[in-house]
Amino acid sequence: MKKIPVIVTLKEEVSDPEGTVITHSLHSTGHTSIQSVRCGKYFELEVPEDMNQEEIEAVCRDVLSNPVIEEYRILTEEKI
Amino acid sequence: MKKIPVIVTLKEEVSDPEGTVITHSLHSTGHTSIQSVRCGKYFELEVPEDMNQEEIEAVCRDVLSNPVIEEYRILTEEKI
């Protein structure tokens, strides 16, 4: 088994109200040097060593993200 | 300005009902080779180049995560 880390984020042009609220919270608690925050989702898939990349991509595209407003990135295991 | 990617996940020993539901969804849509899914949150902080690491850690610990049940990881920019 291996773990596949996946990050799903809103596309750059899609507004992120949750991130805006967090940014305001940070500013009101004194962390004014943080310019902005964008939010996303993180998934860790436990899959067999020999699982093919196409199926992982299909899962990310069809189940874990909404391709209309989101994009996904599959990180390599060493990157987490 | 630089972007700091942060991942917040439930601690290993904390159960993840959202991940369990996604795992069941995947199995029921034919992706039976995926053993399990764990969910988490992803944040991208836009901060000044010279922002000190301590403040970033403080924000992750005190605002972005709940240290009782969650842990955070700060990725380096090159890793995304």
Backbone of each chain as nested JSON, in Angstrom:
{
  "chains": [
    {"id": "A", "residues": [
      {"number": 1, "name": "MET", "atoms": {"N": [0.842, -1.202, 0.0], "CA": [0.0, 0.0, 0.0], "C": [0.879, 1.256, 0.0]}},
      {"number": 2, "name": "LYS", "atoms": {"N": [0.386, 2.284, -0.637], "CA": [1.065, 3.576, -0.593], "C": [0.024, 4.669, -0.422]}},
      {"number": 3, "name": "LYS", "atoms": {"N": [0.5, 5.818, 0.043], "CA": [-0.424, 6.923, 0.252], "C": [-0.233, 7.988, -0.807]}},
      {"number": 4, "name": "ILE", "atoms": {"N": [-1.339, 8.392, -1.416], "CA": [-1.302, 9.421, -2.458], "C": [-1.928, 10.692, -1.901]}},
      {"number": 5, "name": "PRO", "atoms": {"N": [-1.141, 11.744, -1.712], "CA": [-1.711, 13.002, -1.225], "C": [-2.255, 13.824, -2.392]}},
      {"number": 6, "name": "VAL", "atoms": {"N": [-3.47, 14.327, -2.217], "CA": [-4.123, 15.11, -3.27], "C": [-4.615, 16.436, -2.682]}},
      {"number": 7, "name": "ILE", "atoms": {"N": [-4.334, 17.513, -3.376], "CA": [-4.823, 18.827, -2.966], "C": [-5.852, 19.305, -3.991]}},
      {"number": 8, "name": "VAL", "atoms": {"N": [-7.009, 19.717, -3.504], "CA": [-8.041, 20.278, -4.38], "C": [-8.252, 21.734, -3.996]}},
      {"number": 9, "name": "THR", "atoms": {"N": [-8.093, 22.623, -4.956], "CA": [-8.256, 24.057, -4.676], "C": [-9.24, 24.673, -5.659]}},
      {"number": 10, "name": "LEU", "atoms": {"N": [-9.827, 25.79, -5.243], "CA": [-10.654, 26.555, -6.163], "C": [-9.756, 27.127, -7.253]}},
      {"number": 11, "name": "LYS", "atoms": {"N": [-10.273, 27.204, -8.473], "CA": [-9.506, 27.841, -9.536], "C": [-9.232, 29.297, -9.156]}},
      {"number": 12, "name": "GLU", "atoms": {"N": [-8.148, 29.819, -9.676], "CA": [-7.677, 31.164, -9.321], "C": [-8.78, 32.215, -9.467]}},
      {"number": 13, "name": "GLU", "atoms": {"N": [-9.601, 32.06, -10.498], "CA": [-10.603, 33.091, -10.796], "C": [-11.892, 32.927, -9.989]}},
      {"number": 14, "name": "VAL", "atoms": {"N": [-11.979, 31.862, -9.186], "CA": [-13.189, 31.631, -8.39], "C": [-12.989, 32.254, -7.01]}},
      {"number": 15, "name": "SER", "atoms": {"N": [-13.979, 33.026, -6.564], "CA": [-13.808, 33.698, -5.27], "C": [-13.931, 32.691, -4.14]}},
      {"number": 16, "name": "ASP", "atoms": {"N": [-13.272, 32.996, -3.039], "CA": [-13.146, 32.044, -1.93], "C": [-13.595, 32.731, -0.633]}},
      {"number": 17, "name": "PRO", "atoms": {"N": [-14.921, 32.722, -0.374], "CA": [-15.435, 33.436, 0.804], "C": [-14.857, 32.896, 2.114]}},
      {"number": 18, "name": "GLU", "atoms": {"N": [-14.634, 31.596, 2.185], "CA": [-14.081, 31.013, 3.419], "C": [-12.691, 31.589, 3.69]}},
      {"number": 19, "name": "GLY", "atoms": {"N": [-11.898, 31.683, 2.623], "CA": [-10.561, 32.259, 2.772], "C": [-10.612, 33.716, 3.201]}},
      {"number": 20, "name": "THR", "atoms": {"N": [-11.591, 34.438, 2.665], "CA": [-11.742, 35.852, 3.027], "C": [-12.059, 35.985, 4.515]}},
      {"number": 21, "name": "VAL", "atoms": {"N": [-12.946, 35.135, 5.014], "CA": [-13.304, 35.175, 6.438], "C": [-12.078, 34.867, 7.302]}},
      {"number": 22, "name": "ILE", "atoms": {"N": [-11.306, 33.878, 6.904], "CA": [-10.1, 33.53, 7.678], "C": [-9.11, 34.697, 7.654]}},
      {"number": 23, "name": "THR", "atoms": {"N": [-8.967, 35.332, 6.475], "CA": [-8.067, 36.486, 6.385], "C": [-8.503, 37.577, 7.363]}},
      {"number": 24, "name": "HIS", "atoms": {"N": [-9.803, 37.863, 7.4], "CA": [-10.311, 38.885, 8.322], "C": [-10.06, 38.488, 9.771]}},
      {"number": 25, "name": "SER", "atoms": {"N": [-10.288, 37.211, 10.088], "CA": [-10.034, 36.726, 11.454], "C": [-8.579, 36.936, 11.841]}},
      {"number": 26, "name": "LEU", "atoms": {"N": [-7.693, 36.615, 10.91], "CA": [-6.261, 36.773, 11.193], "C": [-5.93, 38.238, 11.433]}},
      {"number": 27, "name": "HIS", "atoms": {"N": [-6.48, 39.104, 10.588], "CA": [-6.194, 40.537, 10.748], "C": [-6.722, 41.037, 12.088]}},
      {"number": 28, "name": "SER", "atoms": {"N": [-7.922, 40.568, 12.475], "CA": [-8.507, 41.08, 13.72], "C": [-7.823, 40.489, 14.952]}},
      {"number": 29, "name": "THR", "atoms": {"N": [-7.049, 39.415, 14.766], "CA": [-6.302, 38.873, 15.906], "C": [-4.834, 39.291, 15.856]}},
      {"number": 30, "name": "GLY", "atoms": {"N": [-4.542, 40.286, 15.042], "CA": [-3.202, 40.874, 15.074], "C": [-2.232, 40.357, 14.027]}},
      {"number": 31, "name": "HIS", "atoms": {"N": [-2.635, 39.36, 13.259], "CA": [-1.731, 38.815, 12.243], "C": [-1.914, 39.593, 10.937]}},
      {"number": 32, "name": "THR", "atoms": {"N": [-1.599, 40.869, 11.015], "CA": [-1.899, 41.749, 9.883], "C": [-0.926, 41.598, 8.714]}},
      {"number": 33, "name": "SER", "atoms": {"N": [0.189, 40.921, 8.946], "CA": [1.152, 40.787, 7.846], "C": [0.731, 39.703, 6.851]}},
      {"number": 34, "name": "ILE", "atoms": {"N": [-0.247, 38.883, 7.224], "CA": [-0.735, 37.872, 6.266], "C": [-1.679, 38.534, 5.276]}},
      {"number": 35, "name": "GLN", "atoms": {"N": [-1.266, 38.523, 4.029], "CA": [-1.985, 39.271, 2.993], "C": [-3.331, 38.629, 2.668]}},
      {"number": 36, "name": "SER", "atoms": {"N": [-3.307, 37.331, 2.417], "CA": [-4.558, 36.647, 2.095], "C": [-4.416, 35.156, 2.357]}},
      {"number": 37, "name": "VAL", "atoms": {"N": [-5.565, 34.499, 2.446], "CA": [-5.608, 33.042, 2.638], "C": [-6.571, 32.471, 1.609]}},
      {"number": 38, "name": "ARG", "atoms": {"N": [-6.158, 31.407, 0.942], "CA": [-7.064, 30.663, 0.064], "C": [-7.24, 29.278, 0.681]}},
      {"number": 39, "name": "CYS", "atoms": {"N": [-8.464, 28.774, 0.642], "CA": [-8.752, 27.478, 1.255], "C": [-8.888, 26.39, 0.203]}},
      {"number": 40, "name": "GLY", "atoms": {"N": [-8.655, 25.185, 0.619], "CA": [-8.848, 24.043, -0.256], "C": [-9.068, 22.799, 0.557]}},
      {"number": 41, "name": "LYS", "atoms": {"N": [-9.077, 21.672, -0.13], "CA": [-9.26, 20.4, 0.557], "C": [-8.04, 19.522, 0.335]}},
      {"number": 42, "name": "TYR", "atoms": {"N": [-7.848, 18.639, 1.276], "CA": [-6.716, 17.725, 1.176], "C": [-7.24, 16.302, 1.361]}},
      {"number": 43, "name": "PHE", "atoms": {"N": [-6.757, 15.392, 0.536], "CA": [-7.147, 13.989, 0.658], "C": [-5.904, 13.117, 0.639]}},
      {"number": 44, "name": "GLU", "atoms": {"N": [-5.956, 12.058, 1.395], "CA": [-4.869, 11.075, 1.374], "C": [-5.499, 9.743, 0.996]}},
      {"number": 45, "name": "LEU", "atoms": {"N": [-5.151, 9.261, -0.203], "CA": [-5.722, 7.996, -0.685], "C": [-4.764, 6.867, -0.37]}},
      {"number": 46, "name": "GLU", "atoms": {"N": [-5.282, 5.821, 0.252], "CA": [-4.452, 4.633, 0.468], "C": [-4.77, 3.65, -0.65]}},
      {"number": 47, "name": "VAL", "atoms": {"N": [-3.786, 3.381, -1.471], "CA": [-4.017, 2.563, -2.671], "C": [-2.921, 1.493, -2.783]}},
      {"number": 48, "name": "PRO", "atoms": {"N": [-3.189, 0.438, -3.571], "CA": [-2.163, -0.587, -3.776], "C": [-0.953, -0.01, -4.512]}},
      {"number": 49, "name": "GLU", "atoms": {"N": [0.202, -0.583, -4.237], "CA": [1.453, -0.123, -4.871], "C": [1.348, -0.069, -6.389]}},
      {"number": 50, "name": "ASP", "atoms": {"N": [0.593, -1.044, -6.96], "CA": [0.565, -1.158, -8.422], "C": [-0.627, -0.45, -9.065]}},
      {"number": 51, "name": "MET", "atoms": {"N": [-1.306, 0.383, -8.309], "CA": [-2.49, 1.058, -8.872], "C": [-2.064, 1.994, -10.001]}},
      {"number": 52, "name": "ASN", "atoms": {"N": [-2.83, 1.968, -11.093], "CA": [-2.383, 2.781, -12.22], "C": [-2.797, 4.237, -12.062]}},
      {"number": 53, "name": "GLN", "atoms": {"N": [-1.957, 5.089, -12.618], "CA": [-2.096, 6.543, -12.488], "C": [-3.422, 7.028, -13.082]}},
      {"number": 54, "name": "GLU", "atoms": {"N": [-3.888, 6.355, -14.13], "CA": [-5.12, 6.797, -14.794], "C": [-6.318, 6.718, -13.838]}},
      {"number": 55, "name": "GLU", "atoms": {"N": [-6.367, 5.623, -13.054], "CA": [-7.516, 5.495, -12.148], "C": [-7.44, 6.553, -11.043]}},
      {"number": 56, "name": "ILE", "atoms": {"N": [-6.225, 6.821, -10.568], "CA": [-6.078, 7.855, -9.542], "C": [-6.537, 9.207, -10.092]}},
      {"number": 57, "name": "GLU", "atoms": {"N": [-6.122, 9.51, -11.317], "CA": [-6.537, 10.767, -11.955], "C": [-8.062, 10.809, -12.103]}},
      {"number": 58, "name": "ALA", "atoms": {"N": [-8.663, 9.672, -12.483], "CA": [-10.117, 9.627, -12.673], "C": [-10.84, 9.897, -11.364]}},
      {"number": 59, "name": "VAL", "atoms": {"N": [-10.348, 9.319, -10.278], "CA": [-10.953, 9.53, -8.96], "C": [-10.852, 11.009, -8.581]}},
      {"number": 60, "name": "CYS", "atoms": {"N": [-9.684, 11.6, -8.791], "CA": [-9.492, 13.015, -8.446], "C": [-10.423, 13.9, -9.263]}},
      {"number": 61, "name": "ARG", "atoms": {"N": [-10.538, 13.58, -10.55], "CA": [-11.323, 14.42, -11.452], "C": [-12.828, 14.24, -11.233]}},
      {"number": 62, "name": "ASP", "atoms": {"N": [-13.26, 12.98, -11.043], "CA": [-14.692, 12.687, -11.058], "C": [-15.321, 12.671, -9.67]}},
      {"number": 63, "name": "VAL", "atoms": {"N": [-14.537, 12.385, -8.653], "CA": [-15.128, 12.236, -7.31], "C": [-14.633, 13.314, -6.35]}},
      {"number": 64, "name": "LEU", "atoms": {"N": [-13.335, 13.536, -6.303], "CA": [-12.794, 14.421, -5.265], "C": [-12.892, 15.911, -5.606]}},
      {"number": 65, "name": "SER", "atoms": {"N": [-13.016, 16.216, -6.884], "CA": [-13.073, 17.638, -7.24], "C": [-14.239, 17.923, -8.176]}},
      {"number": 66, "name": "ASN", "atoms": {"N": [-14.587, 19.169, -8.274], "CA": [-15.596, 19.639, -9.223], "C": [-14.851, 20.436, -10.299]}},
      {"number": 67, "name": "PRO", "atoms": {"N": [-14.636, 19.815, -11.46], "CA": [-13.755, 20.429, -12.467], "C": [-14.233, 21.791, -12.97]}},
      {"number": 68, "name": "VAL", "atoms": {"N": [-15.502, 22.121, -12.716], "CA": [-16.012, 23.417, -13.177], "C": [-15.331, 24.552, -12.401]}},
      {"number": 69, "name": "ILE", "atoms": {"N": [-15.191, 24.362, -11.093], "CA": [-14.646, 25.46, -10.281], "C": [-13.357, 25.09, -9.551]}},
      {"number": 70, "name": "GLU", "atoms": {"N": [-12.978, 23.813, -9.601], "CA": [-11.81, 23.395, -8.822], "C": [-10.752, 22.75, -9.7]}},
      {"number": 71, "name": "GLU", "atoms": {"N": [-9.536, 22.714, -9.168], "CA": [-8.487, 21.956, -9.826], "C": [-7.778, 21.111, -8.773]}},
      {"number": 72, "name": "TYR", "atoms": {"N": [-7.173, 20.022, -9.21], "CA": [-6.508, 19.139, -8.25], "C": [-5.038, 18.985, -8.606]}},
      {"number": 73, "name": "ARG", "atoms": {"N": [-4.263, 18.701, -7.58], "CA": [-2.85, 18.393, -7.77], "C": [-2.542, 17.124, -6.997]}},
      {"number": 74, "name": "ILE", "atoms": {"N": [-1.874, 16.184, -7.645], "CA": [-1.45, 14.971, -6.963], "C": [0.004, 15.173, -6.561]}},
      {"number": 75, "name": "LEU", "atoms": {"N": [0.276, 15.145, -5.261], "CA": [1.654, 15.312, -4.799], "C": [2.342, 13.955, -4.806]}},
      {"number": 76, "name": "THR", "atoms": {"N": [3.629, 13.957, -4.944], "CA": [4.333, 12.683, -4.811], "C": [4.488, 12.399, -3.322]}},
      {"number": 77, "name": "GLU", "atoms": {"N": [4.609, 11.13, -3.013], "CA": [4.673, 10.733, -1.603], "C": [5.794, 11.435, -0.854]}},
      {"number": 78, "name": "GLU", "atoms": {"N": [6.916, 11.618, -1.518], "CA": [8.061, 12.235, -0.842], "C": [7.786, 13.678, -0.456]}},
      {"number": 79, "name": "LYS", "atoms": {"N": [6.772, 14.238, -1.076], "CA": [6.522, 15.655, -0.86], "C": [5.724, 15.952, 0.4]}},
      {"number": 80, "name": "ILE", "atoms": {"N": [5.271, 14.917, 1.098], "CA": [4.542, 15.226, 2.34], "C": [5.354, 14.795, 3.546]}}
    ]},
    {"id": "B", "residues": [
      {"number": 1, "name": "MET", "atoms": {"N": [6.144, 39.051, -1.994], "CA": [5.154, 38.111, -1.453], "C": [5.511, 36.671, -1.849]}},
      {"number": 2, "name": "LYS", "atoms": {"N": [5.202, 35.778, -0.956], "CA": [5.376, 34.359, -1.284], "C": [4.172, 33.591, -0.763]}},
      {"number": 3, "name": "LYS", "atoms": {"N": [3.981, 32.398, -1.303], "CA": [2.841, 31.583, -0.885], "C": [3.311, 30.431, -0.016]}},
      {"number": 4, "name": "ILE", "atoms": {"N": [2.665, 30.282, 1.124], "CA": [3.01, 29.2, 2.048], "C": [1.872, 28.186, 2.045]}},
      {"number": 5, "name": "PRO", "atoms": {"N": [2.109, 26.98, 1.546], "CA": [1.061, 25.968, 1.539], "C": [1.058, 25.223, 2.882]}},
      {"number": 6, "name": "VAL", "atoms": {"N": [-0.126, 25.072, 3.453], "CA": [-0.264, 24.398, 4.754], "C": [-1.327, 23.315, 4.641]}},
      {"number": 7, "name": "ILE", "atoms": {"N": [-1.007, 22.138, 5.17], "CA": [-1.974, 21.042, 5.205], "C": [-2.345, 20.779, 6.656]}},
      {"number": 8, "name": "VAL", "atoms": {"N": [-3.639, 20.7, 6.937], "CA": [-4.108, 20.365, 8.286], "C": [-4.871, 19.047, 8.205]}},
      {"number": 9, "name": "THR", "atoms": {"N": [-4.445, 18.071, 8.979], "CA": [-5.105, 16.757, 8.952], "C": [-5.506, 16.339, 10.357]}},
      {"number": 10, "name": "LEU", "atoms": {"N": [-6.479, 15.469, 10.424], "CA": [-6.825, 14.874, 11.711], "C": [-5.667, 13.995, 12.161]}},
      {"number": 11, "name": "LYS", "atoms": {"N": [-5.423, 13.967, 13.474], "CA": [-4.389, 13.066, 13.975], "C": [-4.765, 11.627, 13.622]}},
      {"number": 12, "name": "GLU", "atoms": {"N": [-3.75, 10.788, 13.502], "CA": [-3.928, 9.41, 13.045], "C": [-4.997, 8.671, 13.853]}},
      {"number": 13, "name": "GLU", "atoms": {"N": [-5.025, 8.944, 15.162], "CA": [-5.929, 8.187, 16.043], "C": [-7.349, 8.733, 16.075]}},
      {"number": 14, "name": "VAL", "atoms": {"N": [-7.581, 9.86, 15.38], "CA": [-8.918, 10.466, 15.365], "C": [-9.689, 9.93, 14.162]}},
      {"number": 15, "name": "SER", "atoms": {"N": [-10.923, 9.466, 14.407], "CA": [-11.687, 8.886, 13.3], "C": [-12.149, 9.983, 12.347]}},
      {"number": 16, "name": "ASP", "atoms": {"N": [-12.316, 9.607, 11.09], "CA": [-12.579, 10.576, 10.026], "C": [-13.833, 10.141, 9.267]}},
      {"number": 17, "name": "PRO", "atoms": {"N": [-15.02, 10.505, 9.79], "CA": [-16.264, 10.062, 9.153], "C": [-16.394, 10.531, 7.707]}},
      {"number": 18, "name": "GLU", "atoms": {"N": [-15.917, 11.742, 7.409], "CA": [-16.012, 12.256, 6.029], "C": [-15.213, 11.354, 5.079]}},
      {"number": 19, "name": "GLY", "atoms": {"N": [-14.025, 10.98, 5.525], "CA": [-13.194, 10.087, 4.715], "C": [-13.859, 8.736, 4.507]}},
      {"number": 20, "name": "THR", "atoms": {"N": [-14.535, 8.247, 5.558], "CA": [-15.223, 6.954, 5.453], "C": [-16.337, 7.026, 4.417]}},
      {"number": 21, "name": "VAL", "atoms": {"N": [-17.087, 8.123, 4.419], "CA": [-18.173, 8.289, 3.447], "C": [-17.608, 8.329, 2.023]}},
      {"number": 22, "name": "ILE", "atoms": {"N": [-16.513, 9.059, 1.848], "CA": [-15.906, 9.139, 0.51], "C": [-15.413, 7.756, 0.071]}},
      {"number": 23, "name": "THR", "atoms": {"N": [-14.817, 7.014, 1.01], "CA": [-14.355, 5.661, 0.682], "C": [-15.536, 4.806, 0.21]}},
      {"number": 24, "name": "HIS", "atoms": {"N": [-16.662, 4.877, 0.937], "CA": [-17.836, 4.103, 0.531], "C": [-18.343, 4.543, -0.839]}},
      {"number": 25, "name": "SER", "atoms": {"N": [-18.345, 5.854, -1.078], "CA": [-18.787, 6.363, -2.389], "C": [-17.912, 5.811, -3.504]}},
      {"number": 26, "name": "LEU", "atoms": {"N": [-16.61, 5.817, -3.257], "CA": [-15.676, 5.314, -4.269], "C": [-15.931, 3.832, -4.535]}},
      {"number": 27, "name": "HIS", "atoms": {"N": [-16.135, 3.077, -3.461], "CA": [-16.367, 1.635, -3.637], "C": [-17.66, 1.397, -4.412]}},
      {"number": 28, "name": "SER", "atoms": {"N": [-18.694, 2.198, -4.109], "CA": [-19.977, 1.97, -4.767], "C": [-19.968, 2.448, -6.218]}},
      {"number": 29, "name": "THR", "atoms": {"N": [-18.958, 3.261, -6.579], "CA": [-18.872, 3.672, -7.983], "C": [-17.784, 2.888, -8.731]}},
      {"number": 30, "name": "GLY", "atoms": {"N": [-17.373, 1.786, -8.131], "CA": [-16.484, 0.875, -8.847], "C": [-15.004, 1.041, -8.561]}},
      {"number": 31, "name": "HIS", "atoms": {"N": [-14.638, 2.038, -7.786], "CA": [-13.211, 2.24, -7.481], "C": [-12.838, 1.443, -6.235]}},
      {"number": 32, "name": "THR", "atoms": {"N": [-12.964, 0.124, -6.376], "CA": [-12.81, -0.732, -5.194], "C": [-11.356, -0.926, -4.783]}},
      {"number": 33, "name": "SER", "atoms": {"N": [-10.432, -0.545, -5.652], "CA": [-9.028, -0.759, -5.275], "C": [-8.512, 0.308, -4.309]}},
      {"number": 34, "name": "ILE", "atoms": {"N": [-9.278, 1.368, -4.144], "CA": [-8.865, 2.395, -3.171], "C": [-9.237, 1.917, -1.769]}},
      {"number": 35, "name": "GLN", "atoms": {"N": [-8.217, 1.723, -0.96], "CA": [-8.41, 1.115, 0.349], "C": [-9.12, 2.071, 1.31]}},
      {"number": 36, "name": "SER", "atoms": {"N": [-8.623, 3.291, 1.395], "CA": [-9.249, 4.248, 2.299], "C": [-8.889, 5.669, 1.884]}},
      {"number": 37, "name": "VAL", "atoms": {"N": [-9.674, 6.6, 2.38], "CA": [-9.424, 8.029, 2.133], "C": [-9.463, 8.747, 3.477]}},
      {"number": 38, "name": "ARG", "atoms": {"N": [-8.489, 9.602, 3.723], "CA": [-8.538, 10.494, 4.892], "C": [-8.654, 11.915, 4.366]}},
      {"number": 39, "name": "CYS", "atoms": {"N": [-9.45, 12.723, 5.036], "CA": [-9.668, 14.094, 4.583], "C": [-8.911, 15.089, 5.442]}},
      {"number": 40, "name": "GLY", "atoms": {"N": [-8.645, 16.22, 4.864], "CA": [-8.015, 17.289, 5.615], "C": [-8.305, 18.611, 4.951]}},
      {"number": 41, "name": "LYS", "atoms": {"N": [-7.637, 19.645, 5.432], "CA": [-7.83, 20.976, 4.87], "C": [-6.51, 21.483, 4.307]}},
      {"number": 42, "name": "TYR", "atoms": {"N": [-6.644, 22.36, 3.343], "CA": [-5.466, 22.935, 2.715], "C": [-5.603, 24.458, 2.725]}},
      {"number": 43, "name": "PHE", "atoms": {"N": [-4.539, 25.131, 3.082], "CA": [-4.552, 26.595, 3.085], "C": [-3.327, 27.102, 2.338]}},
      {"number": 44, "name": "GLU", "atoms": {"N": [-3.494, 28.199, 1.652], "CA": [-2.374, 28.856, 0.99], "C": [-2.301, 30.271, 1.538]}},
      {"number": 45, "name": "LEU", "atoms": {"N": [-1.261, 30.552, 2.305], "CA": [-1.107, 31.874, 2.912], "C": [-0.219, 32.732, 2.034]}},
      {"number": 46, "name": "GLU", "atoms": {"N": [-0.687, 33.928, 1.721], "CA": [0.156, 34.87, 0.981], "C": [0.782, 35.814, 2.002]}},
      {"number": 47, "name": "VAL", "atoms": {"N": [2.087, 35.743, 2.115], "CA": [2.784, 36.503, 3.167], "C": [3.992, 37.231, 2.575]}},
      {"number": 48, "name": "PRO", "atoms": {"N": [4.489, 38.253, 3.285], "CA": [5.684, 38.954, 2.793], "C": [6.897, 38.016, 2.791]}},
      {"number": 49, "name": "GLU", "atoms": {"N": [7.811, 38.287, 1.885], "CA": [9.024, 37.463, 1.746], "C": [9.775, 37.313, 3.068]}},
      {"number": 50, "name": "ASP", "atoms": {"N": [9.755, 38.405, 3.878], "CA": [10.587, 38.404, 5.087], "C": [9.811, 37.993, 6.343]}},
      {"number": 51, "name": "MET", "atoms": {"N": [8.643, 37.424, 6.17], "CA": [7.838, 37.046, 7.344], "C": [8.545, 35.94, 8.12]}},
      {"number": 52, "name": "ASN", "atoms": {"N": [8.565, 36.088, 9.455], "CA": [9.32, 35.083, 10.214], "C": [8.522, 33.806, 10.423]}},
      {"number": 53, "name": "GLN", "atoms": {"N": [9.265, 32.723, 10.483], "CA": [8.693, 31.38, 10.568], "C": [7.842, 31.203, 11.834]}},
      {"number": 54, "name": "GLU", "atoms": {"N": [8.248, 31.882, 12.907], "CA": [7.513, 31.725, 14.179], "C": [6.07, 32.197, 14.038]}},
      {"number": 55, "name": "GLU", "atoms": {"N": [5.877, 33.322, 13.335], "CA": [4.505, 33.807, 13.212], "C": [3.674, 32.874, 12.34]}},
      {"number": 56, "name": "ILE", "atoms": {"N": [4.308, 32.339, 11.297], "CA": [3.576, 31.396, 10.444], "C": [3.162, 30.169, 11.266]}},
      {"number": 57, "name": "GLU", "atoms": {"N": [4.1, 29.681, 12.084], "CA": [3.787, 28.518, 12.947], "C": [2.655, 28.866, 13.909]}},
      {"number": 58, "name": "ALA", "atoms": {"N": [2.692, 30.08, 14.463], "CA": [1.66, 30.494, 15.423], "C": [0.29, 30.524, 14.76]}},
      {"number": 59, "name": "VAL", "atoms": {"N": [0.231, 31.045, 13.537], "CA": [-1.037, 31.103, 12.803], "C": [-1.561, 29.685, 12.55]}},
      {"number": 60, "name": "CYS", "atoms": {"N": [-0.672, 28.789, 12.13], "CA": [-1.085, 27.405, 11.853], "C": [-1.604, 26.732, 13.122]}},
      {"number": 61, "name": "ARG", "atoms": {"N": [-0.905, 26.963, 14.228], "CA": [-1.239, 26.292, 15.491], "C": [-2.498, 26.879, 16.12]}},
      {"number": 62, "name": "ASP", "atoms": {"N": [-2.598, 28.223, 16.097], "CA": [-3.658, 28.877, 16.871], "C": [-4.916, 29.172, 16.075]}},
      {"number": 63, "name": "VAL", "atoms": {"N": [-4.792, 29.319, 14.754], "CA": [-5.964, 29.725, 13.971], "C": [-6.398, 28.634, 12.988]}},
      {"number": 64, "name": "LEU", "atoms": {"N": [-5.441, 28.081, 12.251], "CA": [-5.826, 27.173, 11.165], "C": [-6.108, 25.75, 11.624]}},
      {"number": 65, "name": "SER", "atoms": {"N": [-5.585, 25.364, 12.778], "CA": [-5.799, 23.985, 13.227], "C": [-6.274, 23.947, 14.669]}},
      {"number": 66, "name": "ASN", "atoms": {"N": [-6.831, 22.822, 15.033], "CA": [-7.211, 22.556, 16.415], "C": [-6.234, 21.521, 16.963]}},
      {"number": 67, "name": "PRO", "atoms": {"N": [-5.262, 21.964, 17.756], "CA": [-4.165, 21.06, 18.147], "C": [-4.615, 19.843, 18.956]}},
      {"number": 68, "name": "VAL", "atoms": {"N": [-5.846, 19.879, 19.477], "CA": [-6.339, 18.719, 20.237], "C": [-6.531, 17.516, 19.312]}},
      {"number": 69, "name": "ILE", "atoms": {"N": [-7.093, 17.765, 18.136], "CA": [-7.397, 16.63, 17.254], "C": [-6.698, 16.712, 15.901]}},
      {"number": 70, "name": "GLU", "atoms": {"N": [-6.03, 17.835, 15.627], "CA": [-5.433, 17.996, 14.302], "C": [-3.931, 18.271, 14.391]}},
      {"number": 71, "name": "GLU", "atoms": {"N": [-3.274, 18.031, 13.27], "CA": [-1.871, 18.433, 13.165], "C": [-1.684, 19.154, 11.838]}},
      {"number": 72, "name": "TYR", "atoms": {"N": [-0.667, 20.001, 11.782], "CA": [-0.452, 20.743, 10.547], "C": [0.95, 20.483, 10.012]}},
      {"number": 73, "name": "ARG", "atoms": {"N": [1.068, 20.651, 8.71], "CA": [2.373, 20.559, 8.051], "C": [2.518, 21.758, 7.131]}},
      {"number": 74, "name": "ILE", "atoms": {"N": [3.657, 22.425, 7.23], "CA": [3.931, 23.536, 6.327], "C": [4.803, 22.989, 5.209]}},
      {"number": 75, "name": "LEU", "atoms": {"N": [4.303, 23.054, 3.979], "CA": [5.087, 22.567, 2.848], "C": [5.992, 23.693, 2.362]}},
      {"number": 76, "name": "THR", "atoms": {"N": [7.092, 23.334, 1.768], "CA": [7.901, 24.388, 1.155], "C": [7.274, 24.743, -0.187]}},
      {"number": 77, "name": "GLU", "atoms": {"N": [7.538, 25.959, -0.62], "CA": [6.908, 26.43, -1.855], "C": [7.187, 25.517, -3.045]}},
      {"number": 78, "name": "GLU", "atoms": {"N": [8.379, 24.974, -3.085], "CA": [8.756, 24.143, -4.227], "C": [7.944, 22.855, -4.259]}},
      {"number": 79, "name": "LYS", "atoms": {"N": [7.357, 22.525, -3.11], "CA": [6.673, 21.238, -3.046], "C": [5.265, 21.258, -3.605]}},
      {"number": 80, "name": "ILE", "atoms": {"N": [4.788, 22.425, -4.012], "CA": [3.441, 22.403, -4.597], "C": [3.511, 22.659, -6.086]}}
    ]}
  ]
}
